[in-house]
Amino acid sequence: MTLRTNKELYELDKQVYLPTFGRYPVAIQRGKGSRVWDVEGREYIDAFAGIAVNNVGHCHPDVVRAIQDQAGRLLHISNYYVSEPQVNLAGKLVDLSGLDRVFFSNSGAESVEGAIKIARKYAHCRSKGGTIISMQGSFHGRTLATIATGRQELQNGFAPIPQGFIQIPLNNMEEIEKIYNEDIAGIIVEPIQGEGGINEIDESFLSQLRTFCDEQDISLIFDEVQTGIARTGKLFAKDHSGVQPDIMTLAKGLGGGVPIGAILSNEKVSATIEAGNHGTTFGGNPLVCAAALAVLETIEKENLAEAAREKGEWIRQQVKEMNEPSVRRIKGKGLMLGIEFDFETKSLVQEMLNNGVLANYLGGNILRLVPPLNISYEELEIVMDVLKKSIERVKENE
Ligand SMILES: *Cc1c(COP(=O)(O)O)cnc(C)c1O
């Protein structure tokens, strides 16, 4: 095999891949724990974790073993048959979530689409319409229906956008009461907005939503694609408020890197789904379910929810002690953090990359840190040092 440089691979990729990602000229080849290496052997600390996917770190030995064992046994079987990894994973998610039923998809957006279908079916069975209310600044995916729930910029160029979606300002119960009518099937909300800038939601708003949805007999959907799997310091972000949704979506961290999403729902809304109402070819195949089971076991065994809480607190403390005037505030929970600066963070992220740390910028001024939950304090110290150095460099260059 010929060895290729970062630059060569970057140029090749540019010729053949659909140009939808503003990619960095770095080709990552290998990962272990919170570290990754590029094709030229350069090491990085990954404080981005594949966009909050590698919650148990890269290539966790128990996850790798589960995948290897399952790969030698059965990779895929039609969902017309039962498979043990799938039934085990579904059972575990039911136990952990307090919800009653599970459907496995292949991604976050696909989980949200399925959640919308369940909410609509339940509403139609009660002679209501199918409109879904979402929050301004939300992000639920990139498929047509999921962009209809989200920001205008993501819809531009893709008309006609599917109908049946309304957006309201975050944390504004009055607005929901004002626009509510019998066309509404459900309300979807991220317990902490991820792509929208790590925006926390008032717990009182979540419990008001619960009461409202009960009164109107419509579905409350929590999109925990990013907040789930111990990311925020609890296994699910809903557990901070204790508000139980009717439907919950998962993906990102669930498979430890293999593509799996899940829709969890309570018996009330699930009871309206009949054979043939929904489906998937790949969703929840034995391979991805074996991986996800190993992820959930690792989260429990290594106490990673608690780890996320503690390390999140530690980062907050470190940021405070930096006394950096350009830092406006730090948002989020656990290891889902957004540091807001008084300058655009794109160049900061580039500078951190140059210094061996992968991070991400959001919405102009936010630096998003979503490292593996089992990242060591030693590695976190390096991240903080690089952050400090990078802030200085960016300010010098302004
Ligand atoms: C990333 C994300 C999605 C979309 O997930 P994909 O796997 O990219 O389709 C949906 N909802 C939330 C909250 C997300 O963070």
PDBQT file of the ligand as one rigid body, heavy atoms in Angstrom, charges set to zero:
ROOT
HETATM    1  C1  LIG A 401     -26.763  15.282  15.271  1.00  0.00    +0.000 C 
HETATM    2  C2  LIG A 401     -28.187  15.453  15.654  1.00  0.00    +0.000 A 
HETATM    3  C3  LIG A 401     -29.231  14.951  14.850  1.00  0.00    +0.000 A 
HETATM    4  C4  LIG A 401     -28.971  14.323  13.512  1.00  0.00    +0.000 C 
HETATM    5  O1  LIG A 401     -28.273  13.132  13.632  1.00  0.00    +0.000 OA
HETATM    6  P1  LIG A 401     -27.680  12.438  12.293  1.00  0.00    +0.000 P 
HETATM    7  O2  LIG A 401     -27.165  11.117  12.801  1.00  0.00    +0.000 OA
HETATM    8  O3  LIG A 401     -26.613  13.322  11.780  1.00  0.00    +0.000 OA
HETATM    9  O4  LIG A 401     -28.806  12.295  11.358  1.00  0.00    +0.000 OA
HETATM   10  C5  LIG A 401     -30.519  15.081  15.311  1.00  0.00    +0.000 A 
HETATM   11  N1  LIG A 401     -30.782  15.670  16.492  1.00  0.00    +0.000 NA
HETATM   12  C6  LIG A 401     -29.815  16.168  17.278  1.00  0.00    +0.000 A 
HETATM   13  C7  LIG A 401     -30.173  16.791  18.580  1.00  0.00    +0.000 C 
HETATM   14  C8  LIG A 401     -28.487  16.085  16.885  1.00  0.00    +0.000 A 
HETATM   15  O5  LIG A 401     -27.524  16.604  17.658  1.00  0.00    +0.000 OA
ENDROOT
TORSDOF 0
